[in-house]
Amino acid sequence: MSTHEGAIRLATRGSDLARRQAAGVKERLESRRRTVELVEVETTGDQIRDELIHRLGKTGAFVRALDEEVLNGDCDAAVHSMKDVPTEGMDELVVAGVPERATPGDVLVTPDGTRFEELPEGATVGTSSLRRKAEALAARSDLNIEPLRGNVDTRIEKLLAPHRQREHEKRMEADEEGDDEFERTPQEWFDDLREIERRALEREVDEEFDAIVLAAAGLERTGLKRGLDMQELPPERFVPAPGQGALAVTAPDGALAGTVNEAIDHPRTRVETTVERVILEELGGGCVAPMGAYAVVQGEYVHTAVRVLSEDGREEVSATRDLPVERHPEAASEFAADLAEEGAADLIAQARETEGEAKRAE
């Protein structure tokens, strides 16, 4: 066990995205002349790879194992994606630091640059999120939404695989037949591909997607954004998950938590994510119901958009409100209570019942 005066051991998941996120926190702490070590921890969410995220429950499938490493003294703090952190938390830990948020919204990624409104009727769109599924169907009820799990790079490979493989075959056939349809040889074309496209050429295709929807922050932090055909989806329409794009560093309340706070905490991001998470907690949506909450500090107010939907996107309760910054937690709670009365609570109850029926049927 390390101490506040010695090296700080940061628990992190082992995915490329998680390690990059933790590395950013490590760098900030090291700028305060602290020695920092990253410790990789496997979580329940990492172990159960064939379940959709919402089926893993609301108990923090990607969080609890890391926090337990802190509680048992093997690590000093843990780095999480804010949207994965349960609102109830662990009493022994505090959110010591919330770094400045990355882009909070979603992006549509396609093999060829097709925009959301241009997708063909019945197009297959991959996502692991109930919220993204519901919001996509609310905008385009004709779409075929199929489950998609895996790390960010894995999802992109699954999208690109059949399209790049067909293009490769077409180029090989043209080259063998002496057809001059393409200016470059198959080898020259291959040499210009990015590493993720080359891996896609080797991937076995289980299902073909016309598009996938991902968090913009994940693409930014993994460096995969460059060169992808993507469209940023407007967060006012495709309202992101509470805390999306933000990180949370948990630690026991005390001197180390103070050090983390001073080194990395971004006040504006903390206010915005606090509003989103208070609304989430008051409504009780968790991972069970399709729900988005997006807050932006604008002067003396926090402009907040909330959207709660049925899984098929046919029903929804949505609203925007400007909440006073000086009492943003209380104002967020009041906003959530009003939304609950307007029908959000009923939609969430329906989602819970649907989830319960699915589990009983297993």
C-alpha positions in Angstrom: 0.0 0.0 0.0 1.3 3.4 -0.9 0.8 6.6 1.1 0.0 10.1 0.3 3.7 11.0 0.7 4.8 8.2 -1.7 3.8 7.0 -5.2 0.2 7.3 -6.1 -1.2 4.0 -7.5 -4.1 4.7 -9.9 -6.5 1.8 -10.7 -7.7 1.6 -14.3 -9.3 -0.8 -16.6 -7.0 -2.4 -19.1 -8.6 -1.3 -22.4 -6.7 1.1 -24.6 -9.3 3.9 -24.0 -9.2 3.4 -20.2 -5.4 3.4 -20.1 -5.2 6.6 -22.2 -7.7 8.2 -19.9 -5.7 7.2 -16.8 -2.5 8.4 -18.5 -4.0 11.9 -18.8 -4.7 11.9 -15.1 -1.3 10.5 -14.3 0.4 13.3 -16.4 -1.6 16.0 -14.5 -0.6 14.6 -11.1 3.0 14.2 -12.2 3.0 17.9 -13.1 2.6 18.4 -9.3 5.8 16.5 -8.7 4.1 13.3 -7.6 5.2 9.8 -8.7 2.2 7.9 -10.2 1.9 4.3 -11.2 -1.0 2.8 -13.2 -2.5 -0.5 -12.0 -4.7 -2.4 -14.5 -7.7 -4.1 -13.0 -10.2 -6.4 -14.8 -13.8 -5.5 -14.1 -17.1 -7.4 -14.3 -17.9 -5.5 -17.5 -14.7 -6.7 -19.0 -15.3 -10.3 -18.0 -18.8 -10.6 -19.4 -18.3 -9.8 -23.0 -21.4 -11.2 -24.5 -23.9 -9.1 -22.5 -25.1 -5.7 -23.6 -24.1 -2.9 -21.2 -27.7 -2.4 -19.8 -27.9 -6.1 -19.0 -24.9 -5.8 -16.7 -27.1 -3.9 -14.2 -26.8 -0.6 -12.5 -24.2 -1.7 -9.9 -21.2 -0.3 -11.8 -20.0 -3.2 -13.9 -17.0 -1.2 -15.1 -16.4 0.6 -11.7 -16.8 -1.5 -8.6 -13.7 -3.7 -9.1 -11.5 -0.6 -9.4 -13.0 1.1 -6.3 -12.6 -2.1 -4.3 -8.8 -2.0 -5.1 -8.8 1.4 -3.5 -10.9 0.3 -0.5 -8.7 -2.7 0.3 -5.5 -0.6 0.1 -3.9 -2.0 -3.1 -4.5 1.3 -4.9 -4.8 4.9 -3.8 -7.4 6.2 -6.4 -9.3 5.0 -9.4 -10.0 6.5 -12.8 -13.4 6.0 -14.3 -15.5 7.1 -17.2 -18.1 9.3 -15.4 -21.0 7.8 -17.2 -20.2 4.4 -15.8 -20.1 5.6 -12.1 -23.3 4.7 -10.2 -25.0 7.7 -8.7 -25.2 6.0 -5.3 -21.5 5.4 -5.1 -19.6 3.9 -2.2 -19.8 5.8 1.1 -16.1 5.4 1.8 -15.0 7.1 -1.4 -15.5 10.6 -2.9 -15.2 11.9 -6.5 -11.9 13.7 -5.8 -11.4 15.0 -9.2 -13.3 15.7 -12.4 -11.0 16.7 -15.3 -12.1 19.0 -18.1 -14.6 17.2 -20.2 -14.0 16.0 -23.7 -16.6 16.3 -26.5 -19.8 15.0 -24.7 -21.9 14.0 -27.7 -22.2 11.0 -30.0 -21.0 10.5 -33.5 -22.2 8.4 -36.4 -19.4 6.5 -38.2 -19.9 5.0 -41.6 -17.6 3.3 -44.1 -18.2 5.9 -46.8 -19.3 9.2 -45.2 -23.0 8.7 -45.4 -24.9 11.1 -43.0 -27.6 10.0 -40.6 -30.4 11.4 -42.7 -29.0 9.8 -45.9 -28.8 6.3 -44.5 -30.9 4.0 -46.8 -34.3 2.8 -45.5 -33.8 -0.2 -43.2 -30.1 0.5 -42.7 -28.4 -1.5 -40.0 -27.0 0.7 -37.2 -24.9 -0.8 -34.4 -24.9 0.4 -30.8 -24.6 -1.1 -27.4 -26.6 1.7 -25.8 -30.4 1.6 -25.1 -30.4 5.4 -25.3 -28.7 5.6 -28.6 -31.0 3.0 -30.0 -34.1 4.9 -28.8 -32.9 8.2 -30.0 -32.0 6.8 -33.4 -35.4 5.2 -33.8 -37.1 8.4 -32.6 -35.5 10.2 -35.5 -35.7 7.3 -38.1 -38.2 4.5 -37.2 -37.2 2.6 -40.3 -33.7 1.8 -39.1 -32.6 -1.6 -38.0 -30.7 -1.2 -34.7 -28.5 -4.2 -33.8 -26.4 -4.8 -30.7 -22.7 -4.0 -30.8 -20.2 -4.5 -28.0 -16.4 -4.3 -27.8 -13.7 -1.7 -27.3 -13.8 1.4 -29.5 -11.4 -0.1 -32.0 -13.2 -3.4 -32.1 -16.5 -1.7 -33.0 -14.9 0.3 -35.8 -13.2 -2.9 -37.2 -16.6 -4.6 -37.2 -18.1 -1.7 -39.2 -15.2 -1.5 -41.7 -14.5 -5.3 -42.2 -17.1 -6.3 -44.9 -16.7 -3.0 -46.8 -12.9 -3.0 -46.9 -12.9 -6.8 -47.7 -15.2 -6.3 -50.6 -13.1 -3.4 -51.9 -9.9 -5.5 -51.6 -11.5 -8.4 -53.5 -12.7 -6.0 -56.2 -9.2 -4.5 -56.6 -7.6 -8.0 -56.7 -10.0 -9.2 -59.4 -9.4 -6.1 -61.5 -5.6 -6.5 -61.1 -5.7 -10.2 -62.1 -7.9 -9.4 -65.2 -5.6 -6.5 -66.2 -8.4 -4.1 -65.8 -7.2 -0.5 -65.3 -10.3 0.6 -63.3 -8.0 1.6 -60.3 -5.0 3.9 -60.5 -3.2 2.1 -57.7 -2.2 -1.6 -57.4 -3.8 -3.6 -54.6 -0.5 -3.4 -52.7 -0.3 0.3 -53.0 -3.9 0.6 -51.8 -3.1 -1.7 -48.9 0.0 0.3 -47.9 -2.1 3.5 -47.6 -4.6 1.9 -45.2 -4.5 2.7 -41.5 -3.7 0.0 -39.1 -7.3 -0.4 -38.0 -8.4 -0.9 -41.6 -5.8 -3.6 -42.1 -7.0 -5.4 -39.0 -10.6 -5.1 -40.4 -9.4 -6.9 -43.5 -8.5 -9.9 -41.3 -11.6 -9.9 -39.2 -14.3 -12.6 -39.6 -17.6 -10.9 -40.5 -20.6 -11.9 -38.3 -22.9 -9.1 -39.2 -22.7 -6.2 -41.6 -23.4 -2.7 -40.3 -24.2 0.4 -42.4 -23.2 2.7 -39.5 -22.4 2.6 -35.8 -22.9 5.2 -33.1 -20.2 5.9 -30.6 -19.2 8.5 -28.0 -17.1 11.2 -29.6 -14.8 11.3 -26.6 -13.8 7.7 -27.1 -12.6 8.4 -30.6 -10.7 11.5 -29.5 -8.9 9.9 -26.6 -7.9 6.8 -28.6 -6.7 8.9 -31.5 -9.0 7.0 -33.9 -11.0 10.1 -35.0 -8.5 11.0 -37.7 -9.4 9.6 -41.1 -12.8 8.2 -40.1 -15.9 9.1 -42.1 -18.1 10.4 -39.2 -20.8 12.9 -38.4 -21.2 14.6 -35.1 -24.8 14.2 -33.9 -26.2 17.4 -32.3 -26.4 16.9 -28.5 -29.6 18.9 -28.3 -31.3 16.2 -30.5 -29.2 13.1 -29.6 -29.0 14.0 -25.9 -25.9 12.2 -24.5 -25.8 10.0 -21.4 -25.3 11.8 -18.1 -21.5 12.4 -17.6 -20.6 11.3 -21.1 -17.2 12.6 -22.1 -16.1 13.2 -18.5 -13.9 11.3 -16.2 -14.2 10.8 -12.4 -11.3 10.0 -10.1 -12.4 8.4 -6.9 -10.4 8.2 -3.7 -10.9 8.1 0.1 -11.8 11.5 1.6 -8.6 13.0 2.9 -5.2 14.5 1.9 -4.8 12.6 -1.3 -8.3 13.5 -2.4 -7.3 17.1 -1.9 -4.2 16.7 -3.9 -6.1 15.1 -6.8 -8.8 17.9 -6.6 -6.2 20.6 -6.8 -4.3 19.0 -9.7 -7.2 18.0 -12.1 -10.6 19.3 -11.0 -12.3 21.5 -13.6 -15.1 23.5 -11.9 -17.3 24.0 -14.9 -17.2 20.3 -15.8 -18.0 19.4 -12.2 -21.1 21.7 -12.2 -22.3 20.3 -15.5 -21.9 16.7 -14.6 -23.4 17.2 -11.2 -26.5 18.6 -12.8 -26.7 15.6 -15.1 -26.1 13.0 -12.4 -28.6 14.6 -10.0 -31.2 14.3 -12.6 -30.2 10.7 -13.3 -30.3 9.8 -9.6 -33.7 11.5 -9.0 -35.3 9.8 -12.0 -33.7 6.5 -11.3 -33.0 5.7 -15.0 -29.6 4.2 -14.6 -28.6 1.7 -17.3 -32.2 0.4 -17.5 -34.1 3.2 -19.3 -33.1 5.2 -22.4 -32.3 8.5 -20.9 -30.0 11.5 -21.8 -29.1 14.6 -19.8 -26.9 17.3 -21.1 -25.9 20.4 -19.2 -23.8 23.4 -20.3 -22.8 26.3 -18.1 -23.9 29.6 -19.7 -23.1 32.6 -17.6 -25.2 32.5 -14.4 -27.3 29.5 -15.7 -26.8 25.9 -16.6 -28.7 25.2 -19.8 -30.0 21.6 -19.3 -31.6 19.3 -21.8 -33.2 16.0 -20.7 -34.8 13.2 -22.8 -36.4 10.0 -21.5 -37.7 7.6 -24.1 -39.3 4.2 -24.6 -36.9 1.6 -26.0 -38.6 1.8 -29.4 -38.3 5.6 -29.5 -42.1 6.1 -30.0 -42.7 7.7 -26.6 -40.7 10.3 -24.9 -40.7 13.0 -22.2 -38.2 15.8 -23.0 -37.6 19.4 -21.9 -34.9 22.0 -21.5 -34.5 24.4 -18.6 -32.0 27.1 -17.5 -30.9 26.3 -13.9 -29.2 28.9 -11.7 -25.6 28.0 -11.1 -25.6 29.1 -7.5 -28.1 26.4 -6.6 -27.6 23.9 -9.4 -28.0 20.7 -7.4 -31.3 21.7 -5.9 -32.5 23.1 -9.2 -31.6 19.9 -11.0 -33.5 17.9 -8.5 -36.6 20.1 -9.0 -36.3 19.8 -12.8 -36.2 16.0 -12.4 -39.2 16.0 -10.2 -41.2 17.9 -12.8 -40.1 15.6 -15.5 -41.2 12.6 -13.4 -44.6 14.1 -13.0 -44.9 14.7 -16.7 -44.4 11.0 -17.5 -40.7 10.3 -17.3 -41.2 8.1 -14.2 -43.8 6.0 -16.1 -41.4 5.4 -19.0 -38.6 4.4 -16.6 -41.0 2.1 -14.8 -42.0 0.5 -18.1 -38.3 0.0 -18.9 -37.7 -1.7 -15.6 -40.7 -4.0 -16.1 -39.4 -4.9 -19.6 -36.0 -5.7 -18.2 -37.5 -7.8 -15.4 -39.5 -9.8 -17.9 -36.4 -10.4 -20.1 -34.4 -11.7 -17.1 -37.3 -14.0 -15.9 -37.5 -15.4 -19.4 -33.8 -16.5 -19.4 
